[in-house]
Amino acid sequence: MPEVSVLVAVYNAAATLPRCLDSLLNQTLTPVQIICIDDASTDTSPQILRHYQQQHPTCIDVVELTENHGQAYARNQGIPLIKAPFTAFLDSDDYLAPDALQAAVETFRQHDETDCVLLDVRYTYPDGHTHGYRTRPFDRMTGYEAFLKALRWDVHGWYVARTWLYQQYPYDDTCHSYSDDNTTMVHYLHSREVRCCPGKYYFVQHDDSCTHQPGMGRFDWLAANESLHQSLLQWGIETRVVDSYEEQRWLVLIGCFQFYCQHRQLFTHPQRASALQKLRHAWQSIHVKSLPRRLWHKPGYMPLRPFWTLFVWQEWVFYMFRRLRYDSNGQKKYKKH
């Protein structure tokens, strides 16, 4: 019986899928159950998956979806197939170090109260350089402590969890993109304790990922944040935490509006109208009275409720100012000597 099951959602990942699967097949921990869910790929990903399954029939399961629904929905289709006591996920363009899963399982064995074990995330770039996540590894947190930090992404979301967490709290698939991150918060919240391990998860950075592409999917972030906000209220999370999360929602709103300003010309007129509708809905739904007072006077971040048109003009002026001051890489164009 496998000790770890790994959910791999796949969509048009033919270029990176072999590296991803090889990293799982070469784990020092054996056996590992690999559950691949193809999310209606239009490239050769399904053929690659079938080939790997034929070569490794005892450890690879393949589910093929006929319609594309997004990563969260795809992973949920694999949850009923889980056989192991621990479950992880691996994106099809990422990969694991050979001892990553062994390090996680050893941590579980040493600490019976631990329900989630964070991997050591390494951002990996095309030129070969890597760096870790912005926060340092920690020894132990309660699940609630990890939940609070994860709301601000002071704790990342790449981890191995006890399978019951995935079964009881499957992925939030309300949005095509981004809502799967909400599940991280849920798993931490309902964990007894959360720990780290040295097993490395290589998070590959490239321009083809959905979060880097200038598409309408970026605005799913707004709906995903609203979904998590509603969950916080349903769970009865204390008011100060909910209010703090409103600041995160506001910062995402500003970021999405700046994204709209930058890429507006790439969208059709109906897409522009849809994007503005989503932005306005988010602007109206956020409880602005809970925002820090510093934002009320910060250019580009002022709520300016109830004047939507004035808010829109603020964002365009903010965008033009940043465009004049910074280059495409976010570096200042003019530096003091």
KAMOVEN-V405938 format. One line per field, one symbol per residue. phi: phi as a letter, one per 40 degrees, with the letter a starting at -180 (. if undefined). burial: b if it has 9 or more other ideal C-beta (glycine too) atoms within 8 Angstrom, else e. Layout:
BEGIN
phi->???
burial->???
END
This chain:
BEGIN
phi->.ccbbbcbcbafbdcbddcccccccccccbcbcbbbbccgcbbcdccccccccccbccbbbbbbccbcbhccdcccccdcccbccbbbbaccbbabcdbccccccccdccbcccbbbccccbcbbdcgcbacccbcdbcabcdcccdcccdbfcbcbbabbcdcccccbcccbcbcbgcccccdccccdcccabbbbcccbccccacccccbccbcddccdcccccccdccdcccgcddcccccccccccccdcccccccccbdccccccccccccccccccdccccccccdccccbcdgbccfcbcdcccccdcccccccccccbcccgcccbbcb
burial->ebbbbbbbbbbebbebbeebbbbbbebebeebbbbbbbbbbeeebbebbbebbeebeebbbbbebeeebbbbbbbbbbbebbebebbbbbbbbbbbbebbbbbbbbbbeebeebbbbbbbbbbeeeeeebeeeeeeeeeebebebbbbbbbeeebbeebbbbbebbbebbbbbebebbbbbbbbbbbbbbbebbbbbebbbbbbeeeebeeebeeebbbbbbbbbbbbbebbbeeeeeeebbbbbbbbbbebbbebbbbbbebeeebeeebbebbbebbbbbbeebebeebeeebeeeebebbeeeeeeebbebbbbbbebbeeeeeeeeeeeeeee
END
